[in-house]
Amino acid sequence: GYGMAGDVLVSFPAPGGRNYKEVLSWLDGVEDFPMGTNRELRGSGVTPIGGALNAVRDWLTNDTSPAGPGAGVLNHDAQIACRSYNVILITDGIETQMCSNACGINGQLAADLLYHACTNGGVYDPIDQRCEKQGSTAGTSEIPVRTYVVGFTVNDPSLNGIAAAGGTNEAVLANDQAELTARLGDIIAGSIPVETCDCKDNTCDGMVDESFPKKGEACTVGTGRCQRAGVWACSPDGTGLICSS
């Protein structure tokens, strides 16, 4: 129901494959277009943040999305339960009202919809806080896609609003290439999944709680007459083990 103002140029790779060459071709400073097919990305024109983020959401959740190749990823990922999906939005400007009006959606709303993305044509119900198709949860599930925001030589409160709606609290700033490289490194490092003690496979490696090898082993809790036999079990916050009787 909202307009789209973005194109997906390179899709995710097939299982076991890589798309580094295709991504780099848009960023390597080499261009032979229009004689050849090698083009470069350029910043020009207005800043349709809402429409761009909405195009990403449509591409991720809609098998027939016109945004670009490889659409409908969230609908077909066999490891969706342990995968981390994230958007990094880099902008050197703020969204114009003309763009928001044209697409019917602004960056903050688009980031919120991404954070509550629904598979297989579902729609997020903010009252029931779930994805639904015709009032039912059957056939659809919620996949949180976080939006990280980098303001490149621009600092505006609206960018913080987009980041907050996208589940990443606030935008980060970069004023030159070195700072941009550092901010991107921080974002990528922070989005890498870490195994949590919660009886789930958090890192898509086929193992559960492997970072806690003592889990299930015998231990004792308490002292003296209050001492009891127990086992090492996950702590309530999932960051470690506690001896529980």
N, C-alpha and C positions, 0 to 999 in steps of 0.2 A: 503493500500500500504506500510505500515511500519511494521517492526517486533515487536513482543511483548515479554517482558521479566518479566512478573509478573503474579501472581495468586491471585484471589479473594478467600479468605478462608471463610469469613462470609459475607453473603449478608445483605442488609438492611432488617429490619423486615417488616412483613405484617402490613397494617394499624391497629393501635391500639395495636400492639404487641411489644415485646422487644427482643433484641438479646444479652443482656448483658452476659448471661451465656456462649454463644458460643464464644464471643470475649474474655472473661476472660480466657477461657480454654487454649488459646494460650499464655497467659501472666502471669499465676499465679504461675509459678515455680514448678508446679506439672506435672509429666510425667510418664506414664506407657507403652509407646510405646517401643518395638513392640508387647508386650503381649496384650496391650489394644489399645484404640484409642485416648488417650489424649497425644497430642504432644505439643512442645514448639517452639517458633520462635528463630532462631539463626542467627547471622550475620556471613556470610562466603562467600568466593569467591570474584568475581569482583563486580563492582558497575554499573549496567545497568540502570541508571536513566531514560534516554530517553525511553528505551523499557518498563520500569515499568510504567511510566506515560502514555505511549501510550496504554498499556493494560487496564489501568483505563478508558481512553477515549473510547476504544472499548467496554468495559463492560457496560459503562453508555449509549451508543448510539446504540448498536447493539444487537438486540434480540437474535441472535444466537452466541454471542461471546463465544469463547472457554476459556476465562479467568477464568470463575467461575460461580457459581449458581446465579440466580436472575438477569440476564443480561437484558439490555434494559430499565433501570429504567427511564431515561429521556423521553422515548417514551410513558410512561403510567402513569405518575404522574399527577393526576387531579389537584393538587395544584402547578404545576410547576411555575406559574407566581409569586407566593409569597414565594417560597421555596429558600433557600440559599444552594447551593451545593459547597463544598470545599474539596480540597485535602491537607492533611498535610504530607509533605515529610520530613522524618527524615533520615539523612545520616551521617555516620561517615567517609565517603570518597568522593573523587571526581570521576566523570565519566571518564572511560578510553576510549581511542580512539578505542580500540578493540571492546568495547560494542557498541559504536556509529556506527562503520562500519558494525557490524553484523546485527544490527536492522535497519540501514539506517536512523536513527533519533537520535538527541541528546536531552538532557534535556530541553534546551531553546525552541527548536521548538516544542517539545511535550507539554510543558506548554502553549505555544501560541495556539496550536490546542485545548487544553482543555479549554482555556479561550474563544475560539470561537467554542465550541462544537455545532454540528448540529444534530438534531433529525432525526430519520427515514431515515438514509442513506444519508443525505445531506452533501454537501461539502462547506466549507467557501470560498467565493470569496473575497480576500483582496482588490481588485480594487473596486468592488461594495459594499464591506463591508456588506455582507449578506450571509446567507446560501441558497444554491441552489441545485436543482435536475434537471439536464439537462437544465440549464439556467433559471429555474423558481423557485420562492420561494414557490410554492404550495407543501404542504405535509411535509415541514420541517421548523424548526425555530431554532434560535440561543439561546443557554442557556450558559451563562458565568459560567464556573467552575474555581474558583480561586485556585491557588496553593501556599500554605504557605510552606516555606522552613526553616528547622531547621538544622543547622550544629552542630552535636554533636562531640565536641572536634576537629572540623575541620573548618578552616576559609579560603575560597578561593573565588576569584572574580566570578568564574563561578556560584556559588550558588546564588549570587546577580542577575546574568543574568537570571537564571531560575525563581526567584521570580518576577522580573520585567515583564518577559514575561507572567507570570501567574497572573498578576494584583495585586500583593501584595508588590510592590516597592523593598524590599530588604530582604535578608535572616536574620534570627536571630540566635544567637549563644548560646550554652550551653556547659559547661565544666564538669558538674557533674549531678547527679540525681536530686538534689534540683533545679538547674537552668533549667533542662529539664522540670521538673514539672511546674515551673513558666512560662516558655515560652509557653507550651501547654495550660496552663490556660488562658494566655493573648490571644492566637489565638482563642480559643473557645469563650471567652467572646466577642471578637471583631467581630465574625462571626454571633452572635445571631441577628436575624432581629429586627429592631426597627421601630415602626409605624412612618411614615412620612406623613405630611399633603400634600397629592397629589391625593386625591380622589381614592386611591387604597387600597386594603387589603395587607399590607406589611408583616403581621405576621401570615398569614394563620389561623386566628381565626374567619373568617366570618364577621368581622366588618371593617368598613372603617373610618379612621381618628378618632378612638375612644379616642385617647390621647389628642384630642383638643375639649372638650365638648362645648365650646362657639362658635364653628364654625357655621355660619348661623344666630347667634343672632344679634339683632339690636345694632348699635353703632353710634357715631357721629365722624366726622373727620373735622378738621379745626376749626377756632375760629371766633367769631363775624359774620360779614356779609358773611364770607367765609365758615361758618359752613354748613356741608351737612349731611344728614342722610345716613347711610351706614350699612353694615353688616360685621361681622368678617369673613375673608376669609384667605386662605392659603398664607403665605409669599412666595416670589419667590424661596427661597432655601428649602422650605418645613419643616423648623424647628420650625415654630410657626405661629401665626396669625397676620394679620394686618387689620385695619379698612379701608374698601374700599367702596367708594361711587359709 
